[in-house]
Amino acid sequence: MLFRASVLEGRRKNRAGRFQGVYASNGEGLTPDAAYNTLNKHGLIWSIICNFHGRLGFIVLLHDRRFVMKNMVAMLLLPLLAFSIPLYAQDPTSVPDDETQLLTWPKHLSSGLPFSIDSNEDGVCVALGYERAAAGSSRTDGFLYNTILVDTDGIVVGGPSAKAISQMVCVNFLGISIKEKSVLLRKPVHQGSNLPFSTNSNEDGVCVALGYERAAANSSRTDGFRYNTILVDDEGLVIGGPVSKAISQIVCMNSSDKVQQKEKSTLVVRPKHDASRLPFSTASDEHGICIALGFEKAAQGSSRTDGYRYDTIQVDTTGKVVGGPRSTAVGQIVCLQDNCEE
């Protein structure tokens, strides 16, 4: 019995000697016996964590000394296993080749206007030189702006007042290749008469009259005030000169040197009859006034008066004098002439 007790005591001390590297929290070293008793009292918890460069980590909880003794070989093999098992399998061919770019407040390149939230997402990115958009990536701040509306090919199909794209993600920049050019025109005026365009004008006609191919649909805006204006049809021909709200801005597409004015317009201020040198009566026919002045016709409704009464000349539709009443006089009128230049 004494021999057995001596052997057990020797084993206990031998085991305790393994913990000579253990230190108390105050920095003082523990004796082997104290270290063994402390660890044995609270249960031995060893954590072996191996997580090097994406390798799987192992946590081994060893709760008593018997487990340690019986599984010493397995413990020694665990670090080797940790380095041999990857954390995740990564197929090198699965690495995406796409390059993405987060765009904040993207603007249409030629007009400088933001894109409508109703634009096709891929079309927005295509218009900016990218391959496509990240689906569902467009965002808006919820406010209304003057915008550009584009289709799937990035072609401008409108210029509505709408919520604008404040950010979106585009994929794979390919380089700028503008299929068509758009220009934002502010306070456009009719060439010749130098009068603004009526908001009742055809939008395409306004741009055609200014030498462009067409307008971005619904892109015209007004400041709400009334002016002496020019009214044009879809071909850009003057069909009137009413007092109305004027176009303060519009987006026109694709200017061309080949586009020529089909007619010339001239704003004539305080027109006078050549022979008598008297102003024309407001009772005169508008076309007759312009014919008497050497033009082809008048822009319908374009004559204005200052409201005062004068000695005047009255003419008919052919420009022939039919009277000379004292009446209000024409203060200005827009006269038109066919453009015969090739």
C-alpha positions in Angstrom: 0.0 0.0 0.0 2.8 2.4 0.9 4.4 1.6 -2.5 1.2 2.2 -4.4 0.7 5.5 -2.6 4.2 6.5 -3.4 3.7 5.7 -7.1 0.4 7.7 -7.2 2.1 10.7 -5.6 4.9 10.5 -8.1 2.5 10.5 -11.0 0.6 13.4 -9.5 3.8 15.5 -9.1 4.9 14.5 -12.6 1.6 15.7 -14.1 1.8 18.9 -12.1 5.2 19.6 -13.4 3.8 20.1 -16.9 2.1 23.3 -15.7 5.3 25.2 -14.6 4.6 27.7 -17.4 1.3 28.8 -15.8 1.3 32.2 -14.1 -1.1 33.9 -11.7 -2.9 37.1 -12.8 -0.5 39.1 -10.5 2.4 37.9 -12.5 3.8 35.6 -9.9 4.6 32.1 -11.0 2.6 29.2 -9.6 4.3 26.1 -8.2 3.6 22.9 -10.1 1.3 21.6 -7.3 -0.6 24.9 -7.2 -1.0 25.0 -11.0 -2.2 21.4 -11.1 -4.7 22.0 -8.3 -6.0 25.2 -9.8 -6.6 23.7 -13.3 -7.9 20.5 -11.8 -10.3 22.3 -9.5 -12.0 24.4 -12.2 -11.8 21.8 -15.0 -9.1 21.9 -17.6 -10.3 24.0 -20.6 -7.9 24.2 -23.5 -8.8 26.0 -26.6 -6.7 25.3 -29.6 -7.7 27.7 -32.4 -6.0 27.3 -35.7 -7.2 29.8 -38.2 -4.3 30.7 -40.5 -5.0 32.2 -43.9 -8.5 30.9 -44.4 -7.9 27.5 -42.7 -10.5 25.8 -40.6 -10.1 26.4 -36.9 -10.6 23.8 -34.3 -11.7 24.3 -30.8 -11.0 21.4 -28.5 -12.5 21.6 -25.0 -10.7 19.2 -22.7 -12.6 18.9 -19.5 -10.5 16.5 -17.4 -7.1 15.0 -17.2 -8.3 11.5 -18.2 -9.4 12.8 -21.6 -6.0 14.5 -22.0 -4.1 11.3 -21.3 -6.3 9.0 -23.4 -6.4 11.4 -26.4 -2.9 12.8 -26.4 -2.1 11.4 -29.9 -5.3 13.0 -31.3 -4.3 16.3 -29.7 -1.0 16.2 -31.4 -2.5 15.5 -34.8 -5.1 18.3 -34.6 -2.7 21.2 -35.6 -1.7 19.1 -38.6 -5.3 18.6 -39.6 -6.0 22.3 -39.2 -3.4 23.2 -41.8 -4.7 20.5 -44.2 -8.4 21.4 -44.3 -9.4 24.7 -46.1 -12.0 26.9 -44.5 -14.0 27.0 -47.8 -13.5 25.6 -51.3 -13.1 28.4 -53.8 -13.3 27.6 -57.5 -10.9 30.0 -59.3 -13.1 30.0 -62.3 -16.0 31.4 -60.2 -14.3 34.8 -59.6 -16.5 37.4 -61.3 -15.0 39.4 -64.1 -17.5 42.2 -64.0 -16.4 45.6 -62.9 -19.0 47.8 -61.2 -19.2 51.5 -60.6 -21.5 53.3 -58.2 -22.7 56.5 -60.0 -24.0 59.4 -57.9 -26.4 61.8 -59.6 -25.6 60.6 -63.1 -26.3 63.2 -65.8 -27.1 62.8 -69.5 -23.9 63.6 -71.3 -25.0 66.1 -73.8 -28.0 67.8 -72.2 -26.5 67.7 -68.6 -29.9 66.8 -67.2 -30.4 64.0 -64.6 -32.2 60.8 -65.7 -35.8 60.2 -65.0 -36.4 57.3 -62.6 -38.8 56.0 -65.2 -35.8 55.5 -67.6 -34.8 52.0 -68.4 -31.9 51.1 -66.0 -29.8 49.4 -68.7 -30.5 52.3 -71.0 -29.1 54.8 -68.5 -25.9 52.9 -68.2 -25.6 52.3 -71.9 -26.0 56.1 -72.5 -23.1 56.6 -70.1 -20.8 54.1 -71.8 -21.4 51.0 -69.7 -22.5 47.6 -70.8 -25.5 47.4 -68.5 -26.9 48.2 -65.1 -27.1 46.2 -61.9 -30.8 45.3 -61.8 -32.8 47.2 -59.3 -29.8 49.5 -58.3 -31.3 52.9 -59.2 -32.4 55.2 -56.3 -34.2 58.6 -56.1 -34.5 61.3 -53.5 -38.2 61.6 -54.3 -38.1 65.2 -55.6 -39.2 66.4 -59.0 -36.6 67.6 -61.5 -36.3 68.4 -65.2 -35.1 65.1 -66.5 -34.1 63.0 -69.5 -36.0 59.8 -70.2 -34.2 57.0 -72.1 -35.1 53.6 -73.5 -33.2 50.3 -73.4 -30.7 51.5 -76.0 -30.0 54.8 -74.2 -31.9 56.8 -76.7 -33.7 59.9 -75.5 -37.5 59.4 -75.7 -38.6 62.2 -73.4 -37.8 65.0 -71.1 -40.4 65.0 -68.4 -40.5 66.7 -65.0 -40.1 63.6 -62.9 -38.2 62.0 -60.0 -34.6 61.7 -60.9 -32.1 58.9 -60.4 -29.8 60.0 -57.5 -27.6 56.9 -57.7 -27.2 53.6 -59.5 -24.7 50.9 -60.2 -23.4 50.4 -63.7 -21.4 47.4 -64.9 -18.4 47.2 -67.2 -17.3 50.5 -68.7 -17.0 50.2 -72.5 -16.2 53.7 -73.5 -18.3 56.7 -74.6 -20.2 56.2 -77.8 -23.0 58.7 -78.1 -25.6 57.6 -80.6 -27.3 60.9 -80.7 -26.7 64.4 -79.3 -29.1 66.4 -77.3 -28.9 70.0 -76.3 -30.7 71.8 -73.6 -31.9 75.2 -75.0 -32.7 78.0 -72.6 -35.1 80.7 -73.7 -35.0 79.7 -77.4 -36.2 82.4 -79.8 -37.4 82.1 -83.4 -34.8 83.0 -85.9 -35.7 86.2 -87.8 -38.4 87.5 -85.6 -36.3 86.9 -82.4 -39.5 86.2 -80.5 -39.9 83.3 -78.1 -41.9 80.3 -79.0 -45.4 79.9 -77.7 -46.0 76.9 -75.4 -48.7 75.9 -77.7 -46.2 75.3 -80.4 -45.4 71.8 -81.5 -42.3 70.7 -79.6 -40.7 68.9 -82.6 -41.6 72.0 -84.7 -39.7 74.3 -82.3 -36.6 72.2 -82.6 -37.0 71.8 -86.4 -37.3 75.6 -86.7 -34.0 75.9 -84.8 -32.2 73.4 -87.0 -32.5 70.2 -85.1 -34.1 66.9 -86.0 -36.7 66.7 -83.2 -37.4 67.4 -79.6 -37.2 65.2 -76.5 -41.0 64.6 -75.9 -42.4 66.8 -73.1 -39.1 68.5 -72.5 -40.4 72.1 -72.9 -40.9 74.3 -69.9 -42.3 77.7 -69.2 -41.8 80.4 -66.6 -45.5 81.0 -66.6 -45.5 84.6 -67.9 -47.1 85.8 -71.1 -45.1 87.3 -74.0 -45.4 88.1 -77.6 -44.6 84.8 -79.1 -44.3 82.7 -82.3 -46.5 79.7 -82.8 -45.1 76.9 -85.1 -46.4 73.6 -86.4 -44.7 70.2 -86.5 -42.6 71.3 -89.5 -41.4 74.4 -87.8 -43.6 76.7 -90.0 -45.0 79.8 -88.3 -48.8 79.6 -88.0 -49.3 82.4 -85.5 -47.9 85.0 -83.2 -50.1 85.0 -80.1 -49.7 86.6 -76.7 -49.1 83.5 -74.6 -46.8 81.7 -72.3 -43.4 81.2 -73.8 -41.1 78.2 -73.8 -38.3 78.9 -71.4 -36.3 75.7 -72.1 -36.5 72.6 -74.3 -34.3 69.7 -75.2 -33.6 69.3 -78.9 -32.0 66.3 -80.6 -29.4 66.0 -83.3 -28.4 69.3 -84.9 -27.7 69.1 -88.6 -26.2 71.6 -91.0 -28.5 70.2 -93.7 -31.6 71.4 -91.9 -32.6 74.8 -93.4 -35.3 77.2 -92.6 -38.3 76.8 -94.9 -39.3 80.3 -94.4 -37.9 83.5 -93.0 -39.8 85.5 -90.4 -39.2 89.2 -89.6 -40.6 91.1 -86.6 -41.6 94.5 -88.0 -41.9 97.2 -85.3 -44.1 100.2 -86.0 -44.7 99.3 -89.6 -45.7 102.2 -92.0 -47.3 102.3 -95.3 -44.6 103.1 -97.9 -46.4 105.8 -99.9 -48.2 107.6 -97.1 -45.7 106.9 -94.3 -48.7 106.4 -92.0 -49.0 103.5 -89.6 -51.4 100.7 -90.4 -54.8 100.6 -88.7 -55.5 97.6 -86.4 -58.6 97.2 -88.6 -56.3 96.2 -91.5 -55.9 92.6 -92.6 -52.7 91.2 -91.1 -51.7 89.4 -94.3 -52.5 92.6 -96.3 -50.1 94.6 -94.0 -47.2 92.2 -94.7 -48.0 92.0 -98.4 -48.0 95.8 -98.6 -44.5 95.7 -96.9 -43.2 93.2 -99.5 -43.6 90.0 -97.6 -45.6 86.9 -98.5 -47.9 86.8 -95.5 -48.2 87.5 -91.7 -48.0 85.2 -88.8 -51.6 85.0 -87.8 -52.4 86.9 -84.6 -48.9 88.5 -84.4 -50.0 92.1 -84.8 -49.9 94.3 -81.6 -50.9 97.8 -80.7 -49.9 100.3 -78.1 -53.6 101.3 -77.6 -53.2 104.9 -78.7 -55.2 106.4 -81.7 -53.4 107.7 -84.7 -54.0 108.8 -88.3 -53.7 105.5 -90.0 -53.9 103.5 -93.3 -56.3 100.6 -93.6 -55.5 97.8 -96.1 -57.3 94.7 -97.3 -56.1 91.1 -97.7 -54.2 92.0 -100.9 -52.4 95.0 -99.3 -54.6 97.5 -101.1 -55.6 100.7 -99.2 -59.3 100.7 -98.4 -59.4 103.6 -95.8 -57.6 106.1 -93.7 -59.4 106.2 -90.4 -58.1 107.6 -87.1 -57.7 104.5 -85.0 -55.4 102.4 -83.0 -52.3 101.5 -85.0 -50.3 98.3 -85.4 -47.2 98.6 -83.2 -45.6 95.4 -84.4 -46.3 92.4 -86.6 -44.4 89.3 -87.7 -44.2 88.9 -91.5 -43.1 85.8 -93.3 -41.3 85.1 -96.6 -40.6 81.8 -98.3 -36.9 80.9 -98.1 -35.9 80.4 -101.8 -32.3 79.7 -101.0 -31.2 76.2 -102.0 
